[in-house]
Amino acid sequence: MIQLKPLIYLFFGTSLVLLIYMLIFLLIKNIKREKYKRWTKICNNIINNTVYSDDLNVKHHHKSIENLLLIKTFRKLLTKKIRSATVSFSGNSNNSLRKLYLKLRLDKYVIENLNTNNWHVKARAIQEIGIMKLENMYDKVYKNTNHRNELVRAEAQITIIKLVGFKGLKFLDSVTQPISEWYQMILLRELSHFDYDSFNGVDIWLKSKNTSVVIFALKLVDEYHLFELYKEVELCIEHPDEKVRQQTIRSITKIFNTTTANLFTSIFENETFNNQLEIAKALQKIGTEDDIPFLVHQLQTENIELKIILTRTIAQINPNNFETICSELDPDTYPMNLIILQIKEEITI
């Protein structure tokens, strides 16, 4: 017969141990939570006083938290708070926060993180260097602009721009790893924070073996209207990569001359469908009445999307005479009858 007493003792004993464990766990968690709240309050007070007071407070803060800075968790919290505040503020407040960061020697720890093999920690350290404008670490960051890890090299490229502006683009001379479209957008955004004067190298980047570098160089031509590079950009229209040719169509439209429309019509039939759409859209901006016969001819395509874009392009080029041109476009036949009706409504609006 099974003895019940030992099982009951075992059950209650186990339950008691689990209860004690849970109570200890909750107690420790509560202590940590209270400590975090206290540290957060200290950090917020330091940052608020730094932003709204003079530099004398920097020395005061250093003395009051000297021992706390030895604790890694507190140091990481304070660094995170300063970094976040630096992004939010500008001018004198931004400078005061940077002085506080340097006075507390937090840059010493960013160097340690930069030298780690942990790519996530390394990327965050590089980002911190850019936010805190640690120009003396330029060379250390630059070495990572072609890092095998995408996040590390992206943060390095962005930080280089943050530190020196347009001069930082020299990493494009040697980068072999791809630059994603997303990070190209971020690089352009960072460049927008600097006053554009002039910069060299775009003509070289347009010939790069790295297609992402070529695309980014074309975007620079587009963004800064580098008319003097028209011939170099025109050569990219024969690039073997479809996306490069697509960006070339967009960029050359921004710096077009009297021969650009003819260039587009000459390559149209041999281009991919997506690039044909780009050309049709580009001609809405730079096309002339001389291009209308070509556009009407291309309406023989079976693709409805392309038919709509081509018809819209004709209307954009000559809205006043669109009614007359419509007589040549099979206005009573599907789908042209619906397309023409739609474009007419757009013209009216």
C-alpha positions as CSV (number, residue, x, y, z in Angstrom):
1,M,0.0,0.0,0.0
2,I,1.3,3.4,-0.9
3,Q,2.4,5.5,2.1
4,L,0.6,9.0,1.8
5,K,2.5,10.8,4.5
6,P,5.9,10.9,2.7
7,L,4.1,12.1,-0.5
8,I,2.3,14.8,1.4
9,Y,5.5,15.9,3.1
10,L,7.3,16.0,-0.3
11,F,4.5,18.0,-1.9
12,F,4.4,20.6,0.9
13,G,8.2,20.7,1.1
14,T,8.5,21.3,-2.6
15,S,5.8,24.0,-2.5
16,L,7.6,25.7,0.4
17,V,10.9,25.7,-1.5
18,L,9.2,27.1,-4.6
19,L,7.4,29.8,-2.6
20,I,10.6,30.9,-0.9
21,Y,12.4,30.9,-4.3
22,M,9.6,33.1,-5.8
23,L,9.7,35.5,-2.8
24,I,13.5,35.9,-3.1
25,F,13.2,36.3,-6.8
26,L,10.5,39.0,-6.5
27,L,12.5,40.7,-3.7
28,I,15.7,40.9,-5.9
29,K,13.7,42.0,-8.9
30,N,12.0,44.8,-6.8
31,I,15.4,45.9,-5.4
32,K,16.8,46.1,-9.0
33,R,13.7,48.0,-10.1
34,E,14.0,50.5,-7.3
35,K,17.7,50.9,-8.0
36,Y,17.0,51.5,-11.7
37,K,14.4,54.1,-10.8
38,R,16.9,55.9,-8.5
39,W,19.7,55.8,-11.1
40,T,17.3,57.0,-13.8
41,K,16.3,60.0,-11.6
42,I,20.0,60.8,-11.0
43,C,20.8,60.6,-14.8
44,N,17.8,62.8,-15.7
45,N,18.8,65.4,-13.1
46,I,22.4,65.4,-14.4
47,I,21.2,65.9,-18.0
48,N,18.6,68.5,-17.1
49,N,21.1,70.5,-15.0
50,T,23.7,70.3,-17.8
51,V,21.3,71.4,-20.5
52,Y,19.9,74.3,-18.5
53,S,23.0,75.4,-16.5
54,D,26.6,76.3,-17.2
55,D,29.7,74.2,-17.3
56,L,30.4,74.5,-13.6
57,N,27.9,71.7,-13.0
58,V,30.0,69.3,-15.0
59,K,32.6,69.2,-12.2
60,H,29.9,68.9,-9.6
61,H,28.3,65.9,-11.3
62,H,31.7,64.2,-11.7
63,K,32.2,64.3,-8.0
64,S,28.7,63.2,-7.1
65,I,28.6,60.1,-9.3
66,E,32.3,59.1,-9.4
67,N,31.6,55.8,-7.6
68,L,28.5,55.1,-9.6
69,L,30.5,55.3,-12.8
70,L,32.5,52.3,-11.7
71,I,29.3,50.2,-12.0
72,K,28.9,49.1,-15.7
73,T,25.0,49.1,-15.6
74,F,24.8,52.7,-14.3
75,R,27.5,53.8,-16.8
76,K,25.6,52.3,-19.7
77,L,22.4,53.9,-18.5
78,L,24.0,57.3,-18.2
79,T,25.7,57.0,-21.6
80,K,22.4,56.0,-23.2
81,K,20.6,59.0,-21.6
82,I,23.4,61.5,-22.7
83,R,23.4,60.0,-26.2
84,S,19.6,60.3,-26.5
85,A,19.6,63.8,-25.2
86,T,22.4,64.9,-27.5
87,V,20.3,63.8,-30.5
88,S,17.3,65.7,-29.2
89,F,19.1,69.0,-28.4
90,S,21.2,71.3,-30.6
91,G,23.4,74.4,-30.1
92,N,24.8,75.2,-26.7
93,S,22.8,72.4,-25.0
94,N,24.3,69.9,-27.4
95,N,27.8,71.2,-26.7
96,S,27.3,71.1,-22.9
97,L,26.2,67.4,-23.2
98,R,29.3,66.6,-25.2
99,K,31.5,68.3,-22.6
100,L,29.8,66.3,-19.8
101,Y,30.3,63.1,-21.8
102,L,34.0,63.9,-22.2
103,K,34.5,65.1,-18.6
104,L,33.1,61.9,-17.3
105,R,35.5,60.1,-19.6
106,L,32.8,58.0,-21.1
107,D,34.7,58.0,-24.4
108,K,37.2,55.6,-22.8
109,Y,34.6,52.9,-22.8
110,V,33.4,53.5,-26.3
111,I,37.0,52.7,-27.5
112,E,36.8,49.4,-25.6
113,N,33.5,48.6,-27.3
114,L,34.9,49.6,-30.7
115,N,37.6,47.0,-30.4
116,T,35.3,44.1,-29.5
117,N,34.6,41.2,-31.8
118,N,30.9,41.5,-31.0
119,W,29.5,43.2,-34.1
120,H,26.4,44.5,-32.3
121,V,28.5,46.2,-29.6
122,K,30.9,47.5,-32.2
123,A,28.1,49.0,-34.3
124,R,26.6,50.8,-31.3
125,A,30.0,52.2,-30.3
126,I,30.5,53.6,-33.8
127,Q,27.1,55.1,-33.7
128,E,27.9,56.7,-30.4
129,I,31.1,58.2,-31.8
130,G,29.0,59.9,-34.5
131,I,26.4,61.3,-32.1
132,M,29.1,62.6,-29.7
133,K,31.2,64.0,-32.6
134,L,34.4,62.3,-31.4
135,E,36.6,63.5,-34.3
136,N,39.7,62.0,-32.8
137,M,38.4,58.6,-33.5
138,Y,37.9,59.2,-37.3
139,D,40.7,56.8,-38.3
140,K,39.4,54.0,-36.1
141,V,35.9,54.4,-37.5
142,Y,37.1,54.7,-41.1
143,K,38.7,51.2,-40.9
144,N,35.2,49.8,-40.5
145,T,33.6,51.4,-43.6
146,N,34.1,48.2,-45.6
147,H,33.5,45.8,-42.7
148,R,32.0,42.4,-43.6
149,N,29.1,43.0,-41.3
150,E,26.4,45.2,-42.9
151,L,25.4,47.0,-39.7
152,V,29.0,47.7,-38.7
153,R,30.0,49.1,-42.0
154,A,26.8,51.1,-42.4
155,E,27.2,52.7,-39.0
156,A,30.8,53.5,-39.9
157,Q,29.9,55.1,-43.2
158,I,27.2,57.2,-41.6
159,T,29.5,58.2,-38.7
160,I,32.2,59.3,-41.1
161,I,29.8,61.6,-42.8
162,K,28.6,62.9,-39.3
163,L,32.3,63.7,-38.4
164,V,33.6,65.4,-41.6
165,G,30.7,65.8,-44.0
166,F,31.3,65.5,-47.8
167,K,35.0,64.7,-47.3
168,G,33.9,61.5,-45.6
169,L,32.6,60.2,-49.0
170,K,36.2,59.1,-49.8
171,F,35.3,55.7,-48.5
172,L,33.5,55.2,-51.8
173,D,36.9,55.0,-53.5
174,S,37.6,51.6,-52.0
175,V,34.4,50.1,-50.6
176,T,33.7,46.7,-52.1
177,Q,30.8,45.6,-50.0
178,P,27.3,46.7,-51.2
179,I,25.5,49.8,-49.8
180,S,21.8,49.0,-49.4
181,E,19.2,51.4,-50.7
182,W,18.1,52.2,-47.1
183,Y,21.6,53.2,-46.0
184,Q,22.0,55.2,-49.2
185,M,19.0,57.2,-48.1
186,I,20.5,57.7,-44.6
187,L,23.8,58.9,-46.1
188,L,22.0,61.4,-48.3
189,R,20.1,62.6,-45.2
190,E,23.3,63.1,-43.2
191,L,24.9,65.0,-46.1
192,S,21.9,67.4,-46.1
193,H,22.9,68.6,-42.7
194,F,26.1,70.1,-44.2
195,D,26.3,73.2,-46.5
196,Y,27.1,72.0,-50.0
197,D,30.1,73.6,-51.6
198,S,31.7,71.1,-53.9
199,F,33.3,67.7,-53.7
200,N,35.4,65.5,-55.9
201,G,35.3,61.9,-56.9
202,V,31.8,61.4,-58.3
203,D,33.2,60.8,-61.8
204,I,35.4,58.0,-60.4
205,W,32.5,56.5,-58.4
206,L,30.4,56.4,-61.6
207,K,32.9,53.9,-63.0
208,S,33.2,51.8,-59.8
209,K,33.0,48.0,-60.1
210,N,30.7,48.1,-57.1
211,T,27.2,48.7,-58.6
212,S,25.8,50.2,-55.3
213,V,28.6,52.8,-55.4
214,V,27.6,53.7,-59.0
215,I,23.9,54.0,-58.0
216,F,24.8,56.2,-55.0
217,A,27.0,58.4,-57.2
218,L,24.1,58.8,-59.6
219,K,21.9,59.9,-56.7
220,L,24.5,62.5,-55.7
221,V,24.4,63.8,-59.3
222,D,20.6,63.9,-58.9
223,E,20.6,65.5,-55.5
224,Y,23.2,68.2,-56.1
225,H,22.4,68.8,-59.8
226,L,25.9,68.1,-61.1
227,F,25.4,69.2,-64.7
228,E,29.1,69.1,-65.4
229,L,29.0,65.3,-65.2
230,Y,26.4,64.8,-67.9
231,K,28.7,62.9,-70.3
232,E,29.9,60.6,-67.5
233,V,26.3,59.9,-66.4
234,E,25.3,59.2,-70.0
235,L,27.8,56.4,-70.2
236,C,26.0,54.6,-67.4
237,I,22.9,54.2,-69.6
238,E,24.8,51.2,-71.1
239,H,25.7,49.6,-67.8
240,P,24.9,45.9,-67.6
241,D,23.0,46.2,-64.3
242,E,19.3,47.1,-64.7
243,K,19.1,49.1,-61.5
244,V,22.1,51.2,-62.5
245,R,20.4,52.0,-65.8
246,Q,17.2,52.8,-64.0
247,Q,18.9,55.3,-61.6
248,T,20.7,56.7,-64.6
249,I,17.4,57.5,-66.3
250,R,16.2,59.2,-63.1
251,S,19.4,61.2,-62.6
252,I,20.0,62.3,-66.1
253,T,16.4,63.6,-66.2
254,K,17.5,66.1,-63.5
255,I,20.4,67.4,-65.5
256,F,18.9,66.9,-69.0
257,N,19.9,68.7,-72.1
258,T,18.4,68.9,-75.7
259,T,19.7,65.4,-76.5
260,T,18.3,63.5,-73.5
261,A,14.9,62.8,-74.9
262,N,16.4,61.3,-78.1
263,L,18.7,59.2,-75.9
264,F,15.7,57.8,-74.1
265,T,13.7,57.0,-77.3
266,S,16.8,55.3,-78.8
267,I,17.2,52.8,-76.0
268,F,13.5,52.3,-75.1
269,E,12.7,49.2,-77.1
270,N,15.8,47.3,-75.8
271,E,15.2,48.2,-72.2
272,T,13.5,46.1,-69.5
273,F,9.8,46.7,-68.8
274,N,10.6,48.6,-65.5
275,N,13.0,50.9,-67.3
276,Q,10.6,51.5,-70.1
277,L,8.2,52.8,-67.4
278,E,10.9,55.0,-66.0
279,I,11.6,56.4,-69.5
280,A,8.0,57.1,-70.1
281,K,7.7,58.9,-66.8
282,A,10.9,60.9,-67.5
283,L,9.5,62.1,-70.8
284,Q,6.6,63.6,-69.0
285,K,9.1,66.1,-67.6
286,I,11.5,66.6,-70.5
287,G,9.6,65.4,-73.6
288,T,8.6,67.7,-76.5
289,E,6.0,67.5,-79.3
290,D,8.7,65.9,-81.4
291,D,8.5,62.8,-79.1
292,I,4.7,62.3,-79.5
293,P,4.9,60.2,-82.7
294,F,7.3,57.9,-80.9
295,L,5.0,57.6,-77.9
296,V,2.0,56.9,-80.1
297,H,3.9,54.1,-81.8
298,Q,4.8,52.5,-78.5
299,L,1.1,52.4,-77.6
300,Q,0.9,49.2,-79.6
301,T,2.2,47.4,-76.5
302,E,-0.2,44.9,-74.9
303,N,0.7,45.9,-71.4
304,I,-2.1,48.1,-70.0
305,E,0.2,49.7,-67.3
306,L,2.6,50.9,-69.9
307,K,-0.3,52.1,-72.2
308,I,-1.6,54.3,-69.3
309,I,1.8,55.8,-68.6
310,L,2.5,56.5,-72.3
311,T,-0.9,58.1,-72.8
312,R,-0.4,60.2,-69.7
313,T,3.0,61.3,-71.0
314,I,1.4,62.4,-74.3
315,A,-1.1,64.4,-72.3
316,Q,1.6,66.0,-70.1
317,I,3.6,67.1,-73.2
318,N,0.6,68.6,-75.0
319,P,-2.5,68.9,-72.9
320,N,-4.1,71.5,-75.1
321,N,-4.0,69.3,-78.2
322,F,-4.6,66.0,-76.4
323,E,-8.2,65.8,-77.8
324,T,-6.9,65.9,-81.4
325,I,-4.1,63.3,-80.7
326,C,-6.7,61.0,-79.1
327,S,-8.2,60.5,-82.6
328,E,-5.1,58.5,-83.5
329,L,-5.2,56.3,-80.3
330,D,-8.2,54.0,-81.1
331,P,-10.5,56.0,-78.8
332,D,-13.4,53.7,-79.3
333,T,-11.5,50.4,-78.6
334,Y,-10.9,48.8,-75.2
335,P,-8.8,49.5,-73.2
336,M,-7.8,52.7,-74.9
337,N,-11.3,54.2,-74.6
338,L,-11.1,53.8,-70.8
339,I,-7.5,55.0,-70.6
340,I,-8.3,58.1,-72.6
341,L,-11.3,58.9,-70.5
342,Q,-9.2,58.6,-67.3
343,I,-6.4,60.8,-68.6
344,K,-9.0,63.4,-69.8
345,E,-10.4,63.6,-66.3
346,E,-6.9,64.1,-64.9
347,I,-6.3,67.0,-67.3
348,T,-9.6,68.5,-66.3
349,I,-8.8,68.2,-62.6
